[in-house]
């Protein structure tokens, strides 16, 4: 299943009630030194291209973060929410 075919997941708050997310998702790629050495900038560029190709710019934003402290497991990608 590709990203554009993925049904919207039910996002809930801690009490099990639906969370107000506005429908926007963020994909954040770590660009700390360790992750950069494992080509995280190329991963971010590929994700940005995929979002454009799939026409998901209104639903998905791709960006980068600093170090998460898990460099040995990098590159780290966080999806919010």
N, C-alpha and C positions, 0 to 999 in steps of 0.2 A: 504494500500500500504506500503510495507516495503522499507527500505533505498536503497536496491539494485535495487528495481523496480522503484524508483523515477526518472523521467526524469530530465536531467540537466536543472535547471532553467536558464533563461536568466538574467545574472547579468549585470546591466547597471551602468554607471557613472552618475553623477548629471545631465548631459546634455542629458540623454537618449541614449547615444551611448554605445555599448557593452564595458564592462570593461575587461581589461586584467587580468585574475585571474590565468591563468595557469592550471585551472581545479582542483586545490587542495582546499579542505575545511578543516577548523580547528574547532574542537569542544573543547571549553575551559570551564572547570568546576571550579567554585570558590572554593578555599580551605582556605578562611579566617575563623576565629574562629566561626562565626555564622553559616556559611554553613557547616562546618565540624560537628557541633553539630547536623545538620540535615542529616548527612551521605553522604555528597558530595564525599568523597573518594571512597565509595562503588559505587556511581553512575558513577564516572570516570572509575573505574575498569570494570563495566558492559559495558560501552560504548566501552572501549578498546577491550573487548572480542567480542562484537558484530561486530566491524570493522574487527577483525581477522576472525571470523566465516564467514562473508560475503565476505571475500577476497578484502576488500576495502582499504588496507594499502597504495596503490599508489594514492588514491583519497581523503582519509580522515585521518587527524592526530588528535589525542585526547591528550589534555594536561590540565594544570591547571593554574589558575591565583590567584592573591591575592584578597583582598576585593574590591567589586564594590560599597559598601555603601548602598546596599539594603537588609541588613541582615534579616529584618522582612519578606521579600518575598523569602527567600532562600529555597533551594539551587539555585544559579544562574548559568545558562549555557548560554554561548555565542557561536553562530555559525558564523564563518567568511568564506568567504565573504557573 
